[in-house]
């Protein structure tokens, strides 16, 4: 069973599990990389580049982190730039 982390103290919403929190932090870390954001808006960036940047943001002890980072690219782009 995954540990539940209450988000209520942060923004009043429902509880998250630890994996959701790691994903949110990875996306926030990607958003802070202004040079990469500008690259995406300009010439673009490859999926593998974005995946690698997200992977850097995920904890090393996380099982399946490469797979998680790969599947997180689309969510990250939607959260940063909109659907």
N, C-alpha and C positions, 0 to 999 in steps of 0.2 A: 504494500500500500504506500502511495506517495504521501509525503507530509503536506499538510494544508497550511498555507500561509495566508493570514487574513489580510485582505486588501482594504478592509473597512477603515482601518486607521489611516490609510493613505488617501483614498478618495471616495469612501462610502459604498463601494460596489461589493459584489459577491466575492467569496474566498477564491484564491488561485491555488493551483498546485505548484510545486517547486519548478517543474519543467516550464510551465507558463511564465513564471517569473524570470527564469533564465532566458527564455525567448524574448521577452519584453526588454530585458537589459541588453541583449545582443542587438536588437533593432535600435535601441537608444544609442548604443555605441556606434553603430553604423551611421546614424543620423548626425552624430557629432563630427564625423570625418568630412569636413567641409570640402576638402580637395577632391574627395571621391564623389561627393554629391555634385560638384561642379562638372566633373568628368562625365558623370551619368547624364547630366542635363545637356552637355555639349556633344562630344563625339560618341558618348556611350561607354559602357563598361561591360565586359563579358560576364556571363553567369558565374564562371569559375572564380573570377576576381571578387565578385560580391559574396560568393560562398566562402571564399578564403577569409574575407574580412569578418563575416559573421562567425566563422569558426574560431577566429582569434578572440572573440567576445564570449564564447561559451566556456564554461569551466572544463578543465582538462580531465577531471574525474568522471564526466558525464558519459555514460554508455551511449554509443551510437551518435556521437556528436557530429561526425561528418555527414551522416544521413540527415540529422536534424537541421544542420546548416544548409544543406542542399534544398530541403523542403521549405526552409524559412525565407529563401530569397524572394519569392513572389509576395509573401505576406509583408516582408520588409518594404518592398517597393510600393505596395498598396498603402501601407501606413505612412510612408514618407511623402509619396507623391500623389496619393489618391488612386482610386480604382480606375 
